[in-house]
Amino acid sequence: MAKKLTGAGARKKGLDHEREVVNKLKKYFPEAERAMVGSYYDNNGVDVRGVGKLLIQCKRNRKYAPITAIEEIQISNGIPILWTRADRKRSVVCMYEEDFLKIIGDIGEIYDRDDFDSEINCESQHDDDN
């Protein structure tokens, strides 16, 4: 059984996860950065700033964070997102349904739906080959 992290170890694990998230987002948002401790964002439950209207709360634990952790985000004029990862698991990103549907609607306007569908079908066929 894995040893439970406490204090400094748990904080380091959380900060490392925030850095991972920021580095993944920099491709799309070059201004992405961790919110400074004690800043407006940090005090309102947002761990990553410089990502447009996305309000990202990062959680890194032995198990996935409960989706209620999204409620830690106290800023109302954006899209709250919970980005969580458990030990030896893939990251999971959670958001409210209406925000997800808005983003899907925006993607539909950006991409021709037929082209997008063929890309998905091509990728799933590729996955089946492995």
KESE-172497 format. One record per residue: residue number from 1; x, y, z of N, C-alpha, C in turn. Coordinates in Angstrom, 1 decimal, m for minus. Example, Ala and Ser with C-alpha at 12.3 -4.5 7.8 and 13.67 -1.06 7.14 Angstrom:
REM residues 2
(pt 1 (13.2 m5.7 7.8) (12.3 m4.5 7.8) (13.2 m3.3 7.8))
(pt 2 (12.8 m2.2 7.1) (13.7 m1.1 7.1) (12.9 0.0 7.9))
//
This chain:
REM residues 130
(pt 1 (0.8 m1.2 0.0) (0.0 0.0 0.0) (0.9 1.2 0.0))
(pt 2 (0.5 2.2 m0.8) (1.3 3.5 m0.9) (1.2 4.3 0.4))
(pt 3 (2.3 4.9 0.7) (2.3 5.7 1.9) (1.6 7.0 1.7))
(pt 4 (0.8 7.4 2.6) (0.0 8.7 2.5) (0.9 9.9 2.7))
(pt 5 (0.7 10.8 1.7) (1.5 12.1 1.8) (0.8 13.0 2.7))
(pt 6 (1.7 13.7 3.5) (1.1 14.8 4.4) (2.0 16.0 4.2))
(pt 7 (1.4 17.1 4.6) (2.2 18.4 4.7) (2.9 18.8 3.4))
(pt 8 (4.2 18.9 3.5) (5.0 19.4 2.4) (4.9 18.5 1.2))
(pt 9 (4.9 17.2 1.4) (4.8 16.2 0.3) (3.5 16.4 m0.5))
(pt 10 (2.4 16.5 0.2) (1.1 16.7 m0.5) (1.1 18.0 m1.2))
(pt 11 (1.6 19.1 m0.6) (1.6 20.4 m1.3) (2.5 20.3 m2.6))
(pt 12 (3.6 19.6 m2.5) (4.5 19.5 m3.7) (3.8 18.7 m4.8))
(pt 13 (3.1 17.7 m4.4) (2.3 16.9 m5.4) (1.3 17.8 m6.1))
(pt 14 (0.6 18.6 m5.3) (m0.4 19.5 m5.9) (0.2 20.6 m6.8))
(pt 15 (1.3 21.2 m6.3) (2.0 22.2 m7.1) (2.5 21.6 m8.4))
(pt 16 (3.1 20.4 m8.3) (3.6 19.8 m9.5) (2.5 19.5 m10.5))
(pt 17 (1.3 19.1 m10.0) (0.2 18.9 m10.9) (m0.2 20.2 m11.6))
(pt 18 (m0.3 21.3 m10.8) (m0.6 22.6 m11.4) (0.4 23.0 m12.5))
(pt 19 (1.7 22.7 m12.3) (2.7 23.0 m13.3) (2.4 22.2 m14.6))
(pt 20 (2.1 20.9 m14.4) (1.8 20.0 m15.5) (0.6 20.5 m16.3))
(pt 21 (m0.4 21.0 m15.6) (m1.6 21.5 m16.3) (m1.2 22.7 m17.1))
(pt 22 (m0.5 23.7 m16.5) (m0.1 24.9 m17.2) (0.8 24.6 m18.4))
(pt 23 (1.7 23.6 m18.3) (2.5 23.3 m19.4) (1.7 22.7 m20.6))
(pt 24 (0.7 21.9 m20.2) (m0.2 21.3 m21.3) (m1.0 22.4 m22.0))
(pt 25 (m1.4 23.4 m21.2) (m2.2 24.5 m21.8) (m1.4 25.6 m22.5))
(pt 26 (m0.1 25.7 m22.3) (0.7 26.7 m23.0) (0.6 26.6 m24.5))
(pt 27 (0.4 25.4 m25.0) (0.3 25.3 m26.5) (m0.9 26.1 m27.0))
(pt 28 (m2.0 26.2 m26.2) (m3.2 26.9 m26.7) (m3.3 28.3 m26.1))
(pt 29 (m2.7 28.4 m24.9) (m2.7 29.7 m24.2) (m1.3 30.0 m23.7))
(pt 30 (m0.5 30.7 m24.5) (0.9 31.0 m24.2) (1.0 31.8 m22.9))
(pt 31 (0.0 32.5 m22.4) (0.0 33.3 m21.2) (m0.3 32.5 m20.0))
(pt 32 (m0.7 31.2 m20.1) (m1.1 30.4 m19.0) (0.0 30.4 m17.9))
(pt 33 (m0.4 30.5 m16.7) (0.5 30.4 m15.5) (m0.3 30.0 m14.3))
(pt 34 (0.5 29.6 m13.3) (m0.2 29.3 m12.0) (m0.6 30.6 m11.3))
(pt 35 (m1.7 30.6 m10.7) (m2.2 31.7 m9.9) (m1.3 31.9 m8.7))
(pt 36 (m0.8 33.1 m8.4) (0.0 33.4 m7.3) (m0.7 33.1 m6.0))
(pt 37 (m0.1 32.6 m5.0) (m0.7 32.4 m3.7) (m1.1 33.7 m3.1))
(pt 38 (m2.4 33.8 m2.7) (m2.9 35.0 m2.1) (m3.5 36.0 m3.1))
(pt 39 (m3.4 35.6 m4.4) (m4.0 36.5 m5.4) (m5.5 36.4 m5.5))
(pt 40 (m6.1 37.3 m6.2) (m7.6 37.2 m6.4) (m8.0 35.8 m6.8))
(pt 41 (m7.3 35.3 m7.8) (m7.6 34.0 m8.4) (m7.5 32.9 m7.3))
(pt 42 (m6.3 32.8 m6.7) (m6.1 31.8 m5.7) (m7.1 31.9 m4.6))
(pt 43 (m7.4 33.1 m4.1) (m8.4 33.2 m3.0) (m9.8 32.8 m3.4))
(pt 44 (m10.0 32.7 m4.7) (m11.3 32.3 m5.2) (m11.4 30.9 m5.9))
(pt 45 (m10.4 30.1 m5.5) (m10.4 28.7 m5.9) (m9.8 28.4 m7.3))
(pt 46 (m9.2 29.4 m8.0) (m8.7 29.2 m9.3) (m7.1 29.0 m9.2))
(pt 47 (m6.6 27.9 m9.8) (m5.2 27.6 m9.7) (m4.4 28.0 m11.0))
(pt 48 (m5.1 28.2 m12.1) (m4.4 28.5 m13.4) (m5.1 29.8 m14.0))
(pt 49 (m4.3 30.7 m14.3) (m4.8 31.9 m15.0) (m4.2 32.1 m16.3))
(pt 50 (m4.7 33.1 m17.1) (m4.2 33.3 m18.4) (m4.7 32.3 m19.5))
(pt 51 (m5.9 31.8 m19.2) (m6.5 30.8 m20.1) (m7.9 31.2 m20.5))
(pt 52 (m8.0 32.5 m20.9) (m9.3 33.0 m21.4) (m10.3 32.9 m20.3))
(pt 53 (m11.5 32.4 m20.6) (m12.6 32.4 m19.6) (m12.6 31.1 m18.8))
(pt 54 (m11.6 30.3 m19.0) (m11.5 29.0 m18.2) (m11.1 29.3 m16.8))
(pt 55 (m11.8 28.8 m15.8) (m11.4 29.0 m14.4) (m11.1 27.6 m13.9))
(pt 56 (m9.8 27.3 m13.8) (m9.3 25.9 m13.5) (m8.9 25.7 m12.1))
(pt 57 (m9.5 24.7 m11.5) (m9.1 24.2 m10.1) (m8.4 22.9 m10.3))
(pt 58 (m7.2 22.7 m9.9) (m6.4 21.5 m10.0) (m6.4 20.7 m8.7))
(pt 59 (m6.6 19.4 m8.9) (m6.5 18.5 m7.7) (m5.7 17.3 m8.1))
(pt 60 (m4.8 16.9 m7.2) (m3.9 15.8 m7.5) (m3.9 15.0 m6.2))
(pt 61 (m4.5 13.8 m6.2) (m4.5 13.0 m5.0) (m4.3 11.5 m5.3))
(pt 62 (m4.3 10.7 m4.3) (m4.2 9.3 m4.5) (m5.4 8.8 m5.3))
(pt 63 (m6.6 9.3 m5.0) (m7.8 9.0 m5.8) (m8.3 10.3 m6.5))
(pt 64 (m9.1 10.2 m7.5) (m9.7 11.4 m8.1) (m10.4 12.2 m7.1))
(pt 65 (m10.3 13.6 m7.3) (m11.1 14.5 m6.4) (m12.5 14.3 m6.7))
(pt 66 (m13.4 14.5 m5.7) (m14.8 14.5 m5.9) (m15.2 15.7 m6.8))
(pt 67 (m16.2 15.4 m7.7) (m16.5 16.5 m8.6) (m17.1 17.8 m7.9))
(pt 68 (m17.5 17.6 m6.6) (m17.9 18.8 m5.9) (m16.8 19.8 m5.6))
(pt 69 (m15.5 19.4 m5.9) (m14.4 20.3 m5.7) (m14.5 21.5 m6.7))
(pt 70 (m15.3 21.3 m7.8) (m15.5 22.4 m8.7) (m16.2 23.6 m8.0))
(pt 71 (m16.9 23.3 m6.9) (m17.6 24.4 m6.2) (m16.6 25.3 m5.4))
(pt 72 (m15.3 24.9 m5.3) (m14.4 25.8 m4.7) (m14.1 27.1 m5.6))
(pt 73 (m14.5 27.0 m6.8) (m14.3 28.2 m7.7) (m15.4 29.2 m7.4))
(pt 74 (m15.0 30.3 m7.0) (m16.0 31.3 m6.5) (m16.2 32.5 m7.5))
(pt 75 (m15.5 32.4 m8.6) (m15.7 33.5 m9.7) (m16.8 33.0 m10.6))
(pt 76 (m17.7 34.0 m10.9) (m18.9 33.6 m11.6) (m18.9 33.9 m13.1))
(pt 77 (m18.0 34.7 m13.6) (m18.0 35.2 m15.0) (m16.9 34.4 m15.8))
(pt 78 (m17.1 33.1 m15.8) (m16.2 32.3 m16.6) (m16.7 30.8 m16.6))
(pt 79 (m15.8 29.9 m17.1) (m16.2 28.5 m17.2) (m15.4 27.7 m16.1))
(pt 80 (m16.1 27.3 m15.0) (m15.4 26.6 m14.0) (m15.0 25.2 m14.5))
(pt 81 (m13.8 24.8 m14.2) (m13.3 23.4 m14.6) (m12.5 22.8 m13.5))
(pt 82 (m12.8 21.6 m13.2) (m12.0 20.8 m12.3) (m11.1 19.9 m13.1))
(pt 83 (m9.8 19.9 m12.9) (m8.8 19.1 m13.6) (m8.1 18.3 m12.5))
(pt 84 (m8.5 17.0 m12.5) (m8.0 16.1 m11.4) (m7.3 14.9 m11.9))
(pt 85 (m6.3 14.4 m11.1) (m5.6 13.2 m11.5) (m5.3 12.4 m10.3))
(pt 86 (m5.5 11.1 m10.4) (m5.2 10.2 m9.3) (m3.9 9.4 m9.6))
(pt 87 (m3.3 8.8 m8.6) (m2.1 8.1 m8.8) (m2.2 7.0 m9.8))
(pt 88 (m1.3 7.0 m10.8) (m1.2 6.0 m11.8) (m2.5 6.0 m12.7))
(pt 89 (m3.2 7.1 m12.8) (m4.4 7.3 m13.6) (m4.2 8.4 m14.6))
(pt 90 (m5.1 8.5 m15.6) (m5.1 9.6 m16.5) (m5.8 10.8 m15.9))
(pt 91 (m5.5 12.0 m16.3) (m6.2 13.2 m15.9) (m7.7 13.2 m16.3))
(pt 92 (m8.5 13.7 m15.5) (m9.9 13.9 m15.9) (m10.3 15.3 m15.7))
(pt 93 (m11.0 15.9 m16.7) (m11.5 17.3 m16.7) (m13.0 17.3 m16.6))
(pt 94 (m13.5 18.0 m15.6) (m15.0 18.1 m15.3) (m15.4 19.5 m15.5))
(pt 95 (m16.6 19.6 m16.0) (m17.3 21.0 m16.1) (m18.8 20.8 m16.1))
(pt 96 (m19.5 21.9 m15.9) (m20.9 21.9 m15.9) (m21.4 21.7 m17.3))
(pt 97 (m22.6 21.0 m17.4) (m23.2 20.6 m18.7) (m23.4 21.8 m19.6))
(pt 98 (m23.9 22.9 m19.1) (m24.2 24.0 m20.0) (m22.9 24.6 m20.6))
(pt 99 (m21.9 24.6 m19.9) (m20.6 25.1 m20.4) (m20.0 24.1 m21.5))
(pt 100 (m20.2 22.8 m21.2) (m19.7 21.8 m22.2) (m20.5 22.0 m23.5))
(pt 101 (m21.8 22.2 m23.4) (m22.6 22.3 m24.6) (m22.3 23.6 m25.3))
(pt 102 (m22.0 24.7 m24.6) (m21.6 25.9 m25.3) (m20.3 25.7 m26.1))
(pt 103 (m19.3 25.0 m25.4) (m18.0 24.8 m26.1) (m18.3 23.9 m27.3))
(pt 104 (m19.1 22.9 m27.2) (m19.4 22.0 m28.3) (m20.0 22.8 m29.5))
(pt 105 (m20.9 23.7 m29.1) (m21.5 24.5 m30.1) (m20.5 25.4 m30.8))
(pt 106 (m19.6 26.0 m30.0) (m18.5 26.8 m30.6) (m17.6 26.0 m31.6))
(pt 107 (m17.3 24.8 m31.2) (m16.5 23.9 m32.0) (m17.2 23.6 m33.3))
(pt 108 (m18.5 23.4 m33.2) (m19.3 23.1 m34.5) (m19.2 24.3 m35.4))
(pt 109 (m19.1 25.5 m34.9) (m19.0 26.7 m35.8) (m17.6 26.8 m36.4))
(pt 110 (m16.6 26.4 m35.7) (m15.2 26.5 m36.1) (m14.9 25.4 m37.1))
(pt 111 (m15.3 24.2 m36.9) (m15.0 23.1 m37.7) (m16.2 22.7 m38.5))
(pt 112 (m16.0 22.2 m39.8) (m17.1 21.6 m40.5) (m17.4 20.3 m39.8))
(pt 113 (m18.6 20.0 m39.5) (m18.9 18.8 m38.7) (m18.6 17.5 m39.4))
(pt 114 (m18.7 17.5 m40.7) (m18.4 16.3 m41.5) (m16.9 16.0 m41.4))
(pt 115 (m16.1 17.0 m41.5) (m14.6 16.9 m41.4) (m14.2 16.4 m40.0))
(pt 116 (m14.9 16.9 m39.0) (m14.6 16.6 m37.6) (m15.0 15.1 m37.3))
(pt 117 (m16.2 14.7 m37.8) (m16.6 13.3 m37.7) (m15.7 12.4 m38.4))
(pt 118 (m15.1 12.7 m39.6) (m14.2 11.8 m40.2) (m12.9 11.7 m39.5))
(pt 119 (m12.5 12.8 m38.9) (m11.2 12.7 m38.0) (m11.4 11.8 m36.9))
(pt 120 (m12.6 11.8 m36.2) (m12.9 11.0 m35.1) (m12.9 9.5 m35.5))
(pt 121 (m13.6 9.3 m36.6) (m13.7 7.9 m37.1) (m12.3 7.4 m37.5))
(pt 122 (m11.5 8.2 m38.1) (m10.1 7.8 m38.5) (m9.3 7.5 m37.2))
(pt 123 (m9.4 8.3 m36.2) (m8.7 8.1 m35.0) (m9.2 6.8 m34.3))
(pt 124 (m10.5 6.5 m34.3) (m11.0 5.3 m33.6) (m10.6 4.1 m34.3))
(pt 125 (m10.5 4.2 m35.7) (m10.0 3.0 m36.5) (m8.5 2.8 m36.2))
(pt 126 (m7.8 3.9 m36.0) (m6.4 3.8 m35.7) (m6.2 3.1 m34.3))
(pt 127 (m7.0 3.5 m33.3) (m7.0 2.9 m32.0) (m7.2 1.4 m32.1))
(pt 128 (m8.2 1.0 m32.9) (m8.5 m0.4 m33.0) (m7.4 m1.3 m33.6))
(pt 129 (m6.5 m0.6 m34.4) (m5.4 m1.3 m35.0) (m4.3 m1.7 m33.9))
(pt 130 (m4.3 m1.0 m32.8) (m3.3 m1.3 m31.7) (m3.7 m2.4 m30.9))
//
